[in-house]
Amino acid sequence: MNDRNRDENTRRITLFETCVNLGDLDLLDELVSSDYVGLQGGRGPAGFKEIVVGLRTAFPDIRDTIEDSIAEDDKIAVRWTWSGTHQGAFRTFGPIGETVLNTGAGIFRLEAGTIVAAALDTDRRGFLQQAGALPADIATALPAALAAAKP
C-alpha cells in the first residue's frame, strides 16, 4: 500500500470519532462496507449504527478520542478513550447518572476505503466496576467472596 492510501485510510478511521461525538450516522454509510459483519452479528453500516446509537442513547454527552493509530497495508490499529454521563440504559445496565470513562483498541481492515472487518476490545471490567456491577477492588473482593462461599 502506498503512503497516500495509508493516509486516506487513517483519515477515514478518524471520521468514526466524528460520527460518535456528533451522532452523524450518515458518515457510517461511507465508512462501513455492506460486507462488514460485527462481533454481535450486526451487518454493514446498519450494524455499526446500532452500536453508535446504543452508546449515544446511554451516554448522550459521549466524547470519543483517538489516542493512537498505526496504519500498515490495509489495516489500521487504533487506541481510543471515551467518556460520557451514563444517563440511559446501556445493554443490561440502567443509568447511574455518573461519568464513565472507557478505553479500547481495535484493528480495522479496509478495502476501497471502507471497513470490511474489525477486531475490537474494550475495558469491560472497568465499565462493570464503574456501573457498580463489580466491586472496585475485585482483586481483593473475589477471593474473599469465594472463600466465604466454601462449605
PyMOL CGO cylinders between C-alpha atoms (Angstrom):
from pymol import cmd
from pymol.cgo import CYLINDER

trace = [
    CYLINDER, 0.00, 0.00, 0.00, 1.34, 3.43, -0.81, 0.3, 1, 1, 1, 1, 1, 1,
    CYLINDER, 1.34, 3.43, -0.81, 1.55, 6.33, 1.66, 0.3, 1, 1, 1, 1, 1, 1,
    CYLINDER, 1.55, 6.33, 1.66, -1.40, 8.09, 0.06, 0.3, 1, 1, 1, 1, 1, 1,
    CYLINDER, -1.40, 8.09, 0.06, -3.75, 5.12, 0.56, 0.3, 1, 1, 1, 1, 1, 1,
    CYLINDER, -3.75, 5.12, 0.56, -2.49, 4.60, 4.11, 0.3, 1, 1, 1, 1, 1, 1,
    CYLINDER, -2.49, 4.60, 4.11, -3.08, 8.29, 4.92, 0.3, 1, 1, 1, 1, 1, 1,
    CYLINDER, -3.08, 8.29, 4.92, -6.55, 8.18, 3.39, 0.3, 1, 1, 1, 1, 1, 1,
    CYLINDER, -6.55, 8.18, 3.39, -7.47, 5.05, 5.36, 0.3, 1, 1, 1, 1, 1, 1,
    CYLINDER, -7.47, 5.05, 5.36, -6.24, 6.71, 8.56, 0.3, 1, 1, 1, 1, 1, 1,
    CYLINDER, -6.24, 6.71, 8.56, -8.27, 9.83, 7.78, 0.3, 1, 1, 1, 1, 1, 1,
    CYLINDER, -8.27, 9.83, 7.78, -11.37, 7.73, 7.18, 0.3, 1, 1, 1, 1, 1, 1,
    CYLINDER, -11.37, 7.73, 7.18, -10.99, 5.93, 10.52, 0.3, 1, 1, 1, 1, 1, 1,
    CYLINDER, -10.99, 5.93, 10.52, -10.77, 9.28, 12.32, 0.3, 1, 1, 1, 1, 1, 1,
    CYLINDER, -10.77, 9.28, 12.32, -14.18, 10.11, 10.84, 0.3, 1, 1, 1, 1, 1, 1,
    CYLINDER, -14.18, 10.11, 10.84, -15.58, 7.43, 13.13, 0.3, 1, 1, 1, 1, 1, 1,
    CYLINDER, -15.58, 7.43, 13.13, -14.61, 9.69, 16.05, 0.3, 1, 1, 1, 1, 1, 1,
    CYLINDER, -14.61, 9.69, 16.05, -16.70, 12.47, 14.49, 0.3, 1, 1, 1, 1, 1, 1,
    CYLINDER, -16.70, 12.47, 14.49, -19.57, 10.05, 13.99, 0.3, 1, 1, 1, 1, 1, 1,
    CYLINDER, -19.57, 10.05, 13.99, -19.62, 9.08, 17.68, 0.3, 1, 1, 1, 1, 1, 1,
    CYLINDER, -19.62, 9.08, 17.68, -19.11, 12.59, 19.03, 0.3, 1, 1, 1, 1, 1, 1,
    CYLINDER, -19.11, 12.59, 19.03, -21.65, 14.33, 16.82, 0.3, 1, 1, 1, 1, 1, 1,
    CYLINDER, -21.65, 14.33, 16.82, -24.02, 11.44, 16.17, 0.3, 1, 1, 1, 1, 1, 1,
    CYLINDER, -24.02, 11.44, 16.17, -23.51, 11.82, 12.42, 0.3, 1, 1, 1, 1, 1, 1,
    CYLINDER, -23.51, 11.82, 12.42, -24.71, 8.34, 11.47, 0.3, 1, 1, 1, 1, 1, 1,
    CYLINDER, -24.71, 8.34, 11.47, -24.71, 9.13, 7.75, 0.3, 1, 1, 1, 1, 1, 1,
    CYLINDER, -24.71, 9.13, 7.75, -20.90, 9.02, 7.86, 0.3, 1, 1, 1, 1, 1, 1,
    CYLINDER, -20.90, 9.02, 7.86, -21.14, 5.29, 8.51, 0.3, 1, 1, 1, 1, 1, 1,
    CYLINDER, -21.14, 5.29, 8.51, -22.72, 4.77, 5.11, 0.3, 1, 1, 1, 1, 1, 1,
    CYLINDER, -22.72, 4.77, 5.11, -19.43, 5.99, 3.64, 0.3, 1, 1, 1, 1, 1, 1,
    CYLINDER, -19.43, 5.99, 3.64, -17.12, 4.31, 6.16, 0.3, 1, 1, 1, 1, 1, 1,
    CYLINDER, -17.12, 4.31, 6.16, -18.50, 0.79, 6.55, 0.3, 1, 1, 1, 1, 1, 1,
    CYLINDER, -18.50, 0.79, 6.55, -18.76, -1.79, 3.79, 0.3, 1, 1, 1, 1, 1, 1,
    CYLINDER, -18.76, -1.79, 3.79, -22.02, -3.64, 3.28, 0.3, 1, 1, 1, 1, 1, 1,
    CYLINDER, -22.02, -3.64, 3.28, -19.87, -6.81, 3.64, 0.3, 1, 1, 1, 1, 1, 1,
    CYLINDER, -19.87, -6.81, 3.64, -18.93, -5.92, 7.24, 0.3, 1, 1, 1, 1, 1, 1,
    CYLINDER, -18.93, -5.92, 7.24, -20.17, -8.35, 9.94, 0.3, 1, 1, 1, 1, 1, 1,
    CYLINDER, -20.17, -8.35, 9.94, -19.69, -7.28, 13.56, 0.3, 1, 1, 1, 1, 1, 1,
    CYLINDER, -19.69, -7.28, 13.56, -18.92, -9.47, 16.55, 0.3, 1, 1, 1, 1, 1, 1,
    CYLINDER, -18.92, -9.47, 16.55, -22.57, -9.34, 17.65, 0.3, 1, 1, 1, 1, 1, 1,
    CYLINDER, -22.57, -9.34, 17.65, -23.85, -10.13, 14.17, 0.3, 1, 1, 1, 1, 1, 1,
    CYLINDER, -23.85, -10.13, 14.17, -24.64, -6.59, 13.02, 0.3, 1, 1, 1, 1, 1, 1,
    CYLINDER, -24.64, -6.59, 13.02, -24.11, -6.19, 9.27, 0.3, 1, 1, 1, 1, 1, 1,
    CYLINDER, -24.11, -6.19, 9.27, -22.89, -3.31, 7.19, 0.3, 1, 1, 1, 1, 1, 1,
    CYLINDER, -22.89, -3.31, 7.19, -23.38, 0.33, 8.12, 0.3, 1, 1, 1, 1, 1, 1,
    CYLINDER, -23.38, 0.33, 8.12, -26.61, -0.54, 9.96, 0.3, 1, 1, 1, 1, 1, 1,
    CYLINDER, -26.61, -0.54, 9.96, -24.69, -2.85, 12.32, 0.3, 1, 1, 1, 1, 1, 1,
    CYLINDER, -24.69, -2.85, 12.32, -22.25, -0.07, 13.20, 0.3, 1, 1, 1, 1, 1, 1,
    CYLINDER, -22.25, -0.07, 13.20, -25.13, 2.39, 13.58, 0.3, 1, 1, 1, 1, 1, 1,
    CYLINDER, -25.13, 2.39, 13.58, -26.70, 0.16, 16.25, 0.3, 1, 1, 1, 1, 1, 1,
    CYLINDER, -26.70, 0.16, 16.25, -23.51, 0.41, 18.31, 0.3, 1, 1, 1, 1, 1, 1,
    CYLINDER, -23.51, 0.41, 18.31, -23.26, 4.19, 17.97, 0.3, 1, 1, 1, 1, 1, 1,
    CYLINDER, -23.26, 4.19, 17.97, -26.97, 4.72, 18.72, 0.3, 1, 1, 1, 1, 1, 1,
    CYLINDER, -26.97, 4.72, 18.72, -26.66, 2.49, 21.80, 0.3, 1, 1, 1, 1, 1, 1,
    CYLINDER, -26.66, 2.49, 21.80, -23.69, 4.48, 23.08, 0.3, 1, 1, 1, 1, 1, 1,
    CYLINDER, -23.69, 4.48, 23.08, -25.23, 7.88, 22.34, 0.3, 1, 1, 1, 1, 1, 1,
    CYLINDER, -25.23, 7.88, 22.34, -28.55, 6.89, 23.93, 0.3, 1, 1, 1, 1, 1, 1,
    CYLINDER, -28.55, 6.89, 23.93, -26.87, 5.73, 27.15, 0.3, 1, 1, 1, 1, 1, 1,
    CYLINDER, -26.87, 5.73, 27.15, -24.20, 8.46, 27.15, 0.3, 1, 1, 1, 1, 1, 1,
    CYLINDER, -24.20, 8.46, 27.15, -25.68, 11.49, 25.33, 0.3, 1, 1, 1, 1, 1, 1,
    CYLINDER, -25.68, 11.49, 25.33, -22.62, 13.65, 26.04, 0.3, 1, 1, 1, 1, 1, 1,
    CYLINDER, -22.62, 13.65, 26.04, -20.12, 10.99, 24.92, 0.3, 1, 1, 1, 1, 1, 1,
    CYLINDER, -20.12, 10.99, 24.92, -16.71, 12.23, 23.79, 0.3, 1, 1, 1, 1, 1, 1,
    CYLINDER, -16.71, 12.23, 23.79, -14.60, 9.75, 21.85, 0.3, 1, 1, 1, 1, 1, 1,
    CYLINDER, -14.60, 9.75, 21.85, -10.91, 10.48, 21.37, 0.3, 1, 1, 1, 1, 1, 1,
    CYLINDER, -10.91, 10.48, 21.37, -8.49, 8.53, 19.21, 0.3, 1, 1, 1, 1, 1, 1,
    CYLINDER, -8.49, 8.53, 19.21, -5.30, 8.40, 21.24, 0.3, 1, 1, 1, 1, 1, 1,
    CYLINDER, -5.30, 8.40, 21.24, -3.10, 6.47, 18.79, 0.3, 1, 1, 1, 1, 1, 1,
    CYLINDER, -3.10, 6.47, 18.79, -3.32, 4.98, 15.33, 0.3, 1, 1, 1, 1, 1, 1,
    CYLINDER, -3.32, 4.98, 15.33, -0.88, 2.99, 13.26, 0.3, 1, 1, 1, 1, 1, 1,
    CYLINDER, -0.88, 2.99, 13.26, -1.56, 2.08, 9.65, 0.3, 1, 1, 1, 1, 1, 1,
    CYLINDER, -1.56, 2.08, 9.65, 0.09, -0.60, 7.59, 0.3, 1, 1, 1, 1, 1, 1,
    CYLINDER, 0.09, -0.60, 7.59, -1.09, -2.11, 4.35, 0.3, 1, 1, 1, 1, 1, 1,
    CYLINDER, -1.09, -2.11, 4.35, -4.90, -2.39, 4.54, 0.3, 1, 1, 1, 1, 1, 1,
    CYLINDER, -4.90, -2.39, 4.54, -5.07, -2.38, 8.37, 0.3, 1, 1, 1, 1, 1, 1,
    CYLINDER, -5.07, -2.38, 8.37, -5.25, 0.36, 10.96, 0.3, 1, 1, 1, 1, 1, 1,
    CYLINDER, -5.25, 0.36, 10.96, -4.70, -0.22, 14.68, 0.3, 1, 1, 1, 1, 1, 1,
    CYLINDER, -4.70, -0.22, 14.68, -6.44, 2.34, 16.84, 0.3, 1, 1, 1, 1, 1, 1,
    CYLINDER, -6.44, 2.34, 16.84, -6.45, 3.00, 20.59, 0.3, 1, 1, 1, 1, 1, 1,
    CYLINDER, -6.45, 3.00, 20.59, -9.21, 5.23, 21.95, 0.3, 1, 1, 1, 1, 1, 1,
    CYLINDER, -9.21, 5.23, 21.95, -10.84, 6.55, 25.09, 0.3, 1, 1, 1, 1, 1, 1,
    CYLINDER, -10.84, 6.55, 25.09, -14.37, 7.74, 25.56, 0.3, 1, 1, 1, 1, 1, 1,
    CYLINDER, -14.37, 7.74, 25.56, -16.25, 9.29, 28.43, 0.3, 1, 1, 1, 1, 1, 1,
    CYLINDER, -16.25, 9.29, 28.43, -19.84, 10.26, 28.99, 0.3, 1, 1, 1, 1, 1, 1,
    CYLINDER, -19.84, 10.26, 28.99, -22.51, 10.61, 31.63, 0.3, 1, 1, 1, 1, 1, 1,
    CYLINDER, -22.51, 10.61, 31.63, -24.44, 7.34, 31.97, 0.3, 1, 1, 1, 1, 1, 1,
    CYLINDER, -24.44, 7.34, 31.97, -27.98, 8.72, 31.57, 0.3, 1, 1, 1, 1, 1, 1,
    CYLINDER, -27.98, 8.72, 31.57, -29.78, 5.91, 29.76, 0.3, 1, 1, 1, 1, 1, 1,
    CYLINDER, -29.78, 5.91, 29.76, -29.83, 2.12, 29.69, 0.3, 1, 1, 1, 1, 1, 1,
    CYLINDER, -29.83, 2.12, 29.69, -26.75, 0.51, 28.17, 0.3, 1, 1, 1, 1, 1, 1,
    CYLINDER, -26.75, 0.51, 28.17, -27.28, -3.12, 27.30, 0.3, 1, 1, 1, 1, 1, 1,
    CYLINDER, -27.28, -3.12, 27.30, -28.45, -4.60, 30.62, 0.3, 1, 1, 1, 1, 1, 1,
    CYLINDER, -28.45, -4.60, 30.62, -27.25, -1.73, 32.81, 0.3, 1, 1, 1, 1, 1, 1,
    CYLINDER, -27.25, -1.73, 32.81, -29.51, 1.03, 33.98, 0.3, 1, 1, 1, 1, 1, 1,
    CYLINDER, -29.51, 1.03, 33.98, -28.23, 4.60, 34.18, 0.3, 1, 1, 1, 1, 1, 1,
    CYLINDER, -28.23, 4.60, 34.18, -26.06, 5.56, 37.15, 0.3, 1, 1, 1, 1, 1, 1,
    CYLINDER, -26.06, 5.56, 37.15, -26.01, 9.30, 36.45, 0.3, 1, 1, 1, 1, 1, 1,
    CYLINDER, -26.01, 9.30, 36.45, -22.22, 9.48, 36.70, 0.3, 1, 1, 1, 1, 1, 1,
    CYLINDER, -22.22, 9.48, 36.70, -19.44, 9.96, 34.18, 0.3, 1, 1, 1, 1, 1, 1,
    CYLINDER, -19.44, 9.96, 34.18, -17.97, 6.74, 32.85, 0.3, 1, 1, 1, 1, 1, 1,
    CYLINDER, -17.97, 6.74, 32.85, -14.52, 6.54, 31.27, 0.3, 1, 1, 1, 1, 1, 1,
    CYLINDER, -14.52, 6.54, 31.27, -13.69, 3.64, 28.98, 0.3, 1, 1, 1, 1, 1, 1,
    CYLINDER, -13.69, 3.64, 28.98, -10.75, 2.63, 26.84, 0.3, 1, 1, 1, 1, 1, 1,
    CYLINDER, -10.75, 2.63, 26.84, -10.49, 0.35, 23.85, 0.3, 1, 1, 1, 1, 1, 1,
    CYLINDER, -10.49, 0.35, 23.85, -8.41, -0.74, 20.93, 0.3, 1, 1, 1, 1, 1, 1,
    CYLINDER, -8.41, -0.74, 20.93, -9.19, -2.18, 17.55, 0.3, 1, 1, 1, 1, 1, 1,
    CYLINDER, -9.19, -2.18, 17.55, -7.69, -3.32, 14.31, 0.3, 1, 1, 1, 1, 1, 1,
    CYLINDER, -7.69, -3.32, 14.31, -9.70, -2.32, 11.28, 0.3, 1, 1, 1, 1, 1, 1,
    CYLINDER, -9.70, -2.32, 11.28, -9.26, -3.75, 7.79, 0.3, 1, 1, 1, 1, 1, 1,
    CYLINDER, -9.26, -3.75, 7.79, -10.28, -1.56, 4.90, 0.3, 1, 1, 1, 1, 1, 1,
    CYLINDER, -10.28, -1.56, 4.90, -10.93, -2.28, 1.23, 0.3, 1, 1, 1, 1, 1, 1,
    CYLINDER, -10.93, -2.28, 1.23, -11.59, 0.54, -1.20, 0.3, 1, 1, 1, 1, 1, 1,
    CYLINDER, -11.59, 0.54, -1.20, -11.73, 2.96, 1.73, 0.3, 1, 1, 1, 1, 1, 1,
    CYLINDER, -11.73, 2.96, 1.73, -14.42, 1.14, 3.71, 0.3, 1, 1, 1, 1, 1, 1,
    CYLINDER, -14.42, 1.14, 3.71, -14.22, -1.00, 6.85, 0.3, 1, 1, 1, 1, 1, 1,
    CYLINDER, -14.22, -1.00, 6.85, -14.73, -4.65, 5.95, 0.3, 1, 1, 1, 1, 1, 1,
    CYLINDER, -14.73, -4.65, 5.95, -13.57, -6.21, 9.25, 0.3, 1, 1, 1, 1, 1, 1,
    CYLINDER, -13.57, -6.21, 9.25, -12.72, -5.15, 12.78, 0.3, 1, 1, 1, 1, 1, 1,
    CYLINDER, -12.72, -5.15, 12.78, -11.33, -6.82, 15.88, 0.3, 1, 1, 1, 1, 1, 1,
    CYLINDER, -11.33, -6.82, 15.88, -12.27, -4.68, 18.88, 0.3, 1, 1, 1, 1, 1, 1,
    CYLINDER, -12.27, -4.68, 18.88, -11.52, -4.90, 22.59, 0.3, 1, 1, 1, 1, 1, 1,
    CYLINDER, -11.52, -4.90, 22.59, -12.74, -2.57, 25.35, 0.3, 1, 1, 1, 1, 1, 1,
    CYLINDER, -12.74, -2.57, 25.35, -12.19, -2.37, 29.09, 0.3, 1, 1, 1, 1, 1, 1,
    CYLINDER, -12.19, -2.37, 29.09, -15.27, -4.33, 30.08, 0.3, 1, 1, 1, 1, 1, 1,
    CYLINDER, -15.27, -4.33, 30.08, -14.14, -4.87, 33.67, 0.3, 1, 1, 1, 1, 1, 1,
    CYLINDER, -14.14, -4.87, 33.67, -13.59, -1.13, 34.11, 0.3, 1, 1, 1, 1, 1, 1,
    CYLINDER, -13.59, -1.13, 34.11, -17.08, -0.43, 32.79, 0.3, 1, 1, 1, 1, 1, 1,
    CYLINDER, -17.08, -0.43, 32.79, -18.64, -3.04, 35.07, 0.3, 1, 1, 1, 1, 1, 1,
    CYLINDER, -18.64, -3.04, 35.07, -16.83, -1.58, 38.07, 0.3, 1, 1, 1, 1, 1, 1,
    CYLINDER, -16.83, -1.58, 38.07, -17.96, 1.96, 37.22, 0.3, 1, 1, 1, 1, 1, 1,
    CYLINDER, -17.96, 1.96, 37.22, -21.54, 0.74, 36.70, 0.3, 1, 1, 1, 1, 1, 1,
    CYLINDER, -21.54, 0.74, 36.70, -21.47, -0.90, 40.14, 0.3, 1, 1, 1, 1, 1, 1,
    CYLINDER, -21.47, -0.90, 40.14, -21.81, -4.44, 38.78, 0.3, 1, 1, 1, 1, 1, 1,
    CYLINDER, -21.81, -4.44, 38.78, -18.35, -5.44, 40.08, 0.3, 1, 1, 1, 1, 1, 1,
    CYLINDER, -18.35, -5.44, 40.08, -16.50, -4.27, 43.18, 0.3, 1, 1, 1, 1, 1, 1,
    CYLINDER, -16.50, -4.27, 43.18, -13.90, -1.58, 42.56, 0.3, 1, 1, 1, 1, 1, 1,
    CYLINDER, -13.90, -1.58, 42.56, -11.22, -3.76, 44.17, 0.3, 1, 1, 1, 1, 1, 1,
    CYLINDER, -11.22, -3.76, 44.17, -12.13, -7.08, 42.60, 0.3, 1, 1, 1, 1, 1, 1,
    CYLINDER, -12.13, -7.08, 42.60, -8.64, -8.48, 43.24, 0.3, 1, 1, 1, 1, 1, 1,
    CYLINDER, -8.64, -8.48, 43.24, -9.45, -8.47, 46.98, 0.3, 1, 1, 1, 1, 1, 1,
    CYLINDER, -9.45, -8.47, 46.98, -13.21, -8.94, 46.86, 0.3, 1, 1, 1, 1, 1, 1,
    CYLINDER, -13.21, -8.94, 46.86, -13.32, -12.03, 44.64, 0.3, 1, 1, 1, 1, 1, 1,
    CYLINDER, -13.32, -12.03, 44.64, -11.01, -14.27, 46.71, 0.3, 1, 1, 1, 1, 1, 1,
    CYLINDER, -11.01, -14.27, 46.71, -12.87, -13.21, 49.87, 0.3, 1, 1, 1, 1, 1, 1,
    CYLINDER, -12.87, -13.21, 49.87, -16.24, -14.00, 48.28, 0.3, 1, 1, 1, 1, 1, 1,
    CYLINDER, -16.24, -14.00, 48.28, -15.00, -17.37, 47.04, 0.3, 1, 1, 1, 1, 1, 1,
    CYLINDER, -15.00, -17.37, 47.04, -13.59, -18.22, 50.47, 0.3, 1, 1, 1, 1, 1, 1,
    CYLINDER, -13.59, -18.22, 50.47, -16.88, -17.27, 52.14, 0.3, 1, 1, 1, 1, 1, 1,
    CYLINDER, -16.88, -17.27, 52.14, -18.85, -19.45, 49.70, 0.3, 1, 1, 1, 1, 1, 1,
    CYLINDER, -18.85, -19.45, 49.70, -16.91, -22.64, 50.52, 0.3, 1, 1, 1, 1, 1, 1,
    CYLINDER, -16.91, -22.64, 50.52, -18.79, -25.09, 52.78, 0.3, 1, 1, 1, 1, 1, 1,
]
cmd.load_cgo(trace, "trace")
